[in-house]
Amino acid sequence: MKNLPSTFTRRDFLKFSTAGVLGLLMTDLGLDKVHAGAPPLQQQGRTTWSSLTIYDNPSFSANEINLYGRDVVLPITETLIVEDELRHTYNPIWYRIGDEGFAHSAYLQPVFTSYNMPVHDIPKDGILAEVTVPYVLVRFGASYYQKQRVRYYYGTTHWVDQLIQNKDDGTYWYRIYDREISKYLYVPSYSLRIISNEELAPLSPEIPPEDKSIFVDLTSQRMVAYEGDTPVLTSSVASGWGNTATPTGEFSTYHKAPSVHMTDGAGDEANYDLPGVPWVSFFTGHGAAFHGTYWHNDFGDPRSHGCINTPDNIAKFIYLWSTPHIPPDEDYLHLPGEGTRVTIVYGDPEE
């Protein structure tokens, strides 16, 4: 694509979205992806659903050659964009799984396996940490013999308040308090990376808050963050669907949290129970937010309970870039009347 504009306005976003070429334009603008940092060497994928089909070619009409259950970790050796598959899904991303075959990306969370040394100097009020392995078993005590509670998944964030060494086997464990269930939980320290205060510094603090804005088109399932009329980030998203559609209109990111245990409050009968949802930027008073997503990888298709699901690195960018800025030692900030402007629409309101 030639002769690209030096700025890319909201009007441009809607025009190209309606024309179906927004993704190509964003690639040419260099805005098709954002990397939070250099990744480890070996890309993997964790199955997020009870059945993941492996095909002999990257197509739903290809031969099925294997089926995996949930929480199986597979090697991802190539990422492919298969536009012909758009008749089945708005998400055209497929993965080559080692030498075995191909899997659609919807139920395969991209993960890495990175182990960590224990950090002994844990602040009294706690510190934020991130899971860096595909998943880890969470227990009610600092021992492998303690009863298992749940699993924490790659990319989830949690507040650590203590490092504990098991006297019997010498293993180190981090203690985490889960407010949703009012209990302390314990995970092996190797599975969590302590996040430094420097990593939580605001992004683009020199830009006046009124010049930052986020625009979401629910028709194309795309979002763009702007500084003035200059786009600084774009991503496919997964918005609400059915009876839990994402609201449209003008909002702001006036309350935020780096880690949220999301649930419908029904206890053991809950339709969803998601501890450690990372980088949550709420824009309504009833819980709609931008946030990271570890239970699917199907961006481009509506499938949430009203939130704007994004890849973790996109959610982290929004969290650190938008206002208000949360100090590293705060777990929640609520400032009504403040925040970065968010506009959510269906397609072009003028057409």
C-alpha distance (Angstrom), angle and dihedral (degrees) to the residues before:
residue distance angle dihedral
M1 . . .
K2 3.80 . .
N3 3.78 136.9 .
L4 3.78 95.5 28.5
P5 3.81 115.9 -173.6
S6 3.79 118.2 -103.8
T7 3.81 87.6 -131.0
F8 3.78 128.9 35.8
T9 3.79 113.0 -151.4
R10 3.80 130.6 -162.7
R11 3.78 87.3 -104.5
D12 3.82 89.2 55.8
F13 3.80 89.5 49.4
L14 3.79 91.8 55.5
K15 3.81 94.0 43.1
F16 3.80 95.3 52.3
S17 3.79 92.2 39.7
T18 3.79 90.7 55.9
A19 3.81 90.2 47.6
G20 3.81 90.6 54.8
V21 3.81 95.7 -124.6
L22 3.79 100.2 97.9
G23 3.80 93.5 111.6
L24 3.81 92.2 53.6
L25 3.78 91.6 48.4
M26 3.79 92.6 49.6
T27 3.80 90.1 51.0
D28 3.80 90.8 52.9
L29 3.79 89.9 48.0
G30 3.79 89.2 52.6
L31 3.81 91.9 -117.4
D32 3.79 100.6 110.9
K33 3.80 94.8 105.4
V34 3.77 143.1 11.9
H35 3.80 125.7 -150.5
A36 3.78 120.3 -154.4
G37 3.80 91.3 -159.7
A38 3.79 145.2 -40.1
P39 3.83 108.3 -47.0
P40 3.79 125.6 -137.6
L41 3.79 115.7 -94.3
Q42 3.80 102.6 -105.8
Q43 3.80 116.2 64.5
Q44 3.80 114.6 -154.8
G45 3.77 137.7 175.7
R46 3.81 129.1 -141.1
T47 3.78 117.5 -151.7
T48 3.80 109.0 -122.8
W49 3.80 99.5 -171.9
S50 3.80 136.9 54.5
S51 3.79 92.2 -103.5
L52 3.79 131.0 33.3
T53 3.80 116.1 177.5
I54 3.80 121.8 -144.8
Y55 3.81 114.4 -152.1
D56 3.79 130.1 -164.9
N57 3.82 88.8 -126.2
P58 3.83 133.1 23.8
S59 3.81 94.8 -94.3
F60 3.80 136.2 94.5
S61 3.80 88.1 -131.5
A62 3.83 93.1 55.7
N63 3.79 123.8 101.3
E64 3.81 116.2 -74.5
I65 3.80 109.6 -128.1
N66 3.81 105.0 168.5
L67 3.78 144.3 6.7
Y68 3.82 126.9 -149.9
G69 3.79 130.5 -165.2
R70 3.79 127.9 -136.6
D71 3.82 124.2 -56.5
V72 3.79 96.6 18.0
V73 3.81 112.2 144.8
L74 3.81 113.6 -139.1
P75 3.82 132.6 -179.0
I76 3.81 115.6 -106.3
T77 3.79 109.0 -154.4
E78 3.81 100.9 167.3
T79 3.81 140.4 14.4
L80 3.81 117.6 -143.9
I81 3.80 132.9 -170.6
V82 3.81 108.0 -146.4
E83 3.80 107.5 -174.1
D84 3.82 93.1 -179.3
E85 3.79 88.5 69.3
L86 3.80 92.3 64.6
R87 3.79 89.4 97.3
H88 3.82 86.7 69.8
T89 3.80 99.6 37.0
Y90 3.79 142.9 -1.6
N91 3.80 87.8 -126.2
P92 3.85 108.5 81.3
I93 3.83 97.3 178.4
W94 3.80 119.8 121.1
Y95 3.80 130.8 174.7
R96 3.78 129.8 -143.6
I97 3.82 106.4 -133.0
G98 3.81 106.8 -146.6
D99 3.80 108.8 -77.5
E100 3.79 92.4 -37.9
G101 3.78 105.4 84.6
F102 3.81 142.1 -90.0
A103 3.79 136.1 -51.2
H104 3.78 130.6 -168.1
S105 3.80 111.3 -115.3
A106 3.82 98.8 -127.5
Y107 3.81 96.2 93.7
L108 3.79 100.5 25.9
Q109 3.81 115.0 88.8
P110 3.84 112.1 -153.2
V111 3.81 106.7 -123.5
F112 3.78 142.5 163.2
T113 3.79 132.2 -152.6
S114 3.79 112.0 -125.8
Y115 3.81 122.8 159.5
N116 3.79 124.8 -150.8
M117 3.78 138.0 -151.2
P118 3.82 115.1 -123.4
V119 3.80 117.0 -96.6
H120 3.80 110.6 -139.4
D121 3.79 99.2 -171.9
I122 3.81 100.7 75.9
P123 3.83 114.6 165.9
K124 3.79 115.3 -117.3
D125 3.81 92.3 -118.8
G126 3.80 92.6 48.5
I127 3.78 137.4 -107.1
L128 3.78 134.2 -120.5
A129 3.81 119.5 -103.8
E130 3.80 136.3 -178.7
V131 3.81 130.2 -143.4
T132 3.83 109.8 -117.5
V133 3.82 100.8 -178.5
P134 3.82 127.2 72.6
Y135 3.81 90.2 -102.1
V136 3.79 139.3 -26.3
L137 3.80 131.0 -154.6
V138 3.80 112.6 -115.2
R139 3.81 118.4 -147.5
F140 3.79 139.9 -167.9
G141 3.80 92.4 -122.2
A142 3.80 140.9 27.2
S143 3.80 95.1 -92.5
Y144 3.78 139.0 81.6
Y145 3.82 86.7 -126.0
Q146 3.81 93.2 61.4
K147 3.80 120.1 102.4
Q148 3.79 115.8 -86.9
R149 3.82 117.6 -117.9
V150 3.82 107.4 -179.4
R151 3.78 141.0 -42.2
Y152 3.77 124.3 -94.6
Y153 3.79 114.0 -145.9
Y154 3.78 136.0 -143.2
G155 3.80 113.6 -75.6
T156 3.80 96.1 17.0
T157 3.80 116.7 131.8
H158 3.80 128.4 -139.4
W159 3.82 139.5 174.8
V160 3.80 112.5 -112.4
D161 3.81 117.0 -159.7
Q162 3.81 103.4 170.2
L163 3.79 143.7 22.7
I164 3.81 111.3 -143.8
Q165 3.80 127.9 -171.5
N166 3.80 116.9 -149.1
K167 3.81 105.9 -127.6
D168 3.81 93.8 -150.0
D169 3.79 102.2 53.2
G170 3.83 103.3 11.4
T171 3.82 94.4 -121.2
Y172 3.80 119.9 148.5
W173 3.80 123.5 -129.6
Y174 3.77 134.8 -174.9
R175 3.80 118.8 -137.2
I176 3.81 117.9 -138.0
Y177 3.79 126.9 -174.4
D178 3.81 113.5 -143.4
R179 3.79 108.0 -157.2
E180 3.79 93.2 -168.7
I181 3.82 92.1 65.1
S182 3.85 96.4 22.4
K183 3.82 93.6 -127.8
Y184 3.78 139.7 117.7
L185 3.80 114.8 -117.5
Y186 3.80 130.7 -169.3
V187 3.80 133.3 -145.5
P188 3.83 131.1 179.2
S189 3.79 108.4 -93.9
Y190 3.82 92.9 -129.1
S191 3.79 90.0 70.1
L192 3.81 98.1 58.2
R193 3.79 130.5 67.5
I194 3.79 114.4 -152.9
I195 3.82 108.3 -130.6
S196 3.79 115.0 -134.0
N197 3.79 123.9 -132.5
E198 3.82 88.9 -118.7
E199 3.80 90.6 60.2
L200 3.80 89.6 56.4
A201 3.81 94.9 54.5
P202 3.83 115.4 127.7
L203 3.80 117.7 -93.2
S204 3.82 118.9 -126.8
P205 3.82 93.9 -0.6
E206 3.80 89.3 166.0
I207 3.82 90.7 67.6
P208 3.83 112.1 91.2
P209 3.82 109.5 -111.9
E210 3.80 91.9 -123.7
D211 3.83 89.6 59.8
K212 3.81 93.2 59.4
S213 3.80 119.9 86.2
I214 3.80 140.7 158.3
F215 3.79 122.9 -142.8
V216 3.83 123.2 -165.1
D217 3.80 126.2 -172.5
L218 3.81 109.5 -163.1
T219 3.80 92.0 -166.8
S220 3.80 94.4 62.3
Q221 3.83 93.9 26.6
R222 3.81 90.1 -129.2
M223 3.78 133.3 131.5
V224 3.79 132.9 -165.6
A225 3.80 129.1 -166.6
Y226 3.81 115.5 -148.9
E227 3.76 137.9 -161.4
G228 3.78 99.1 -160.6
D229 3.82 103.0 -45.0
T230 3.80 92.9 -29.7
P231 3.82 115.2 104.3
V232 3.80 112.3 -136.8
L233 3.80 100.6 173.4
T234 3.78 139.1 13.9
S235 3.78 133.4 -179.9
S236 3.76 144.9 163.7
V237 3.80 111.0 -107.7
A238 3.80 139.5 -169.6
S239 3.80 112.0 -129.0
G240 3.79 131.8 -174.9
W241 3.77 122.7 -64.6
G242 3.80 140.0 -167.1
N243 3.79 113.5 -0.7
T244 3.82 91.5 -8.2
A245 3.80 100.0 58.9
T246 3.79 119.6 163.2
P247 3.82 110.1 -103.0
T248 3.79 119.1 -113.1
G249 3.78 127.1 -138.8
E250 3.80 138.8 59.8
F251 3.81 119.6 -32.4
S252 3.80 141.1 152.4
T253 3.81 136.3 -136.9
Y254 3.79 93.0 -115.6
H255 3.81 98.5 149.6
K256 3.79 127.6 38.6
A257 3.79 143.5 170.0
P258 3.82 132.0 -173.8
S259 3.82 92.8 -141.2
V260 3.82 130.8 23.7
H261 3.81 132.3 176.3
M262 3.82 99.3 -140.8
T263 3.79 119.0 -159.9
D264 3.78 138.8 142.6
G265 3.81 88.7 -120.3
A266 3.80 96.8 -114.6
G267 3.81 95.5 120.6
D268 3.80 113.8 -146.7
E269 3.82 89.1 -1.2
A270 3.80 94.0 55.3
N271 3.79 118.4 138.0
Y272 3.78 87.5 -144.4
D273 3.80 132.4 14.7
L274 3.79 112.4 177.0
P275 3.81 118.1 170.7
G276 3.78 120.3 -166.1
V277 3.81 99.9 19.1
P278 3.82 100.8 179.3
W279 3.79 134.1 -131.9
V280 3.80 101.0 2.5
S281 3.80 119.1 -169.5
F282 3.81 108.5 -178.5
F283 3.79 118.9 -155.6
T284 3.83 101.5 177.2
G285 3.78 134.3 46.3
H286 3.80 93.2 -119.7
G287 3.80 97.4 59.9
A288 3.81 108.3 -86.6
A289 3.81 108.0 147.0
F290 3.76 149.1 150.6
H291 3.80 107.9 -106.4
G292 3.78 145.1 151.5
T293 3.78 119.0 -90.1
Y294 3.79 130.4 -145.5
W295 3.83 102.6 162.4
H296 3.79 94.4 70.7
N297 3.81 141.2 9.2
D298 3.79 97.7 -153.2
F299 3.79 103.1 122.4
G300 3.79 112.3 169.0
D301 3.81 94.7 45.1
P302 3.84 124.5 86.3
R303 3.82 106.9 -118.5
S304 3.82 111.2 132.2
H305 3.81 133.8 103.8
G306 3.81 90.3 -109.5
C307 3.80 101.6 -59.6
I308 3.80 126.5 110.6
N309 3.82 103.2 -110.5
T310 3.81 113.1 -154.7
P311 3.80 137.1 169.2
D312 3.80 111.1 -83.6
N313 3.80 95.8 -107.6
I314 3.81 91.2 51.8
A315 3.82 91.6 49.9
K316 3.80 90.2 48.3
F317 3.81 91.2 51.8
I318 3.81 91.6 50.9
Y319 3.81 91.4 46.3
L320 3.82 93.8 51.5
W321 3.81 96.7 36.0
S322 3.79 101.4 45.4
T323 3.78 126.4 70.9
P324 2.95 143.2 -75.3
H325 3.80 96.3 53.5
I326 3.80 114.3 -142.6
P327 3.81 119.1 -144.0
P328 3.83 112.5 -118.6
D329 3.81 93.0 -111.5
E330 3.83 94.7 51.8
D331 3.80 121.2 93.8
Y332 3.83 96.5 -166.2
L333 3.78 139.2 12.1
H334 3.81 126.0 -167.3
L335 3.81 118.2 -173.0
P336 3.82 111.7 161.1
G337 3.78 113.4 -152.4
E338 3.79 93.7 26.6
G339 3.79 135.0 85.6
T340 3.78 141.4 81.2
R341 3.80 116.7 -51.1
V342 3.83 115.2 -103.8
T343 3.81 122.4 -166.5
I344 3.82 118.4 -169.5
V345 3.82 120.9 -174.5
Y346 3.78 143.2 157.6
G347 3.80 107.1 -118.1
D348 3.80 120.2 -55.1
P349 3.83 111.5 -18.0
E350 3.83 90.2 -159.5
E351 3.80 95.5 57.8
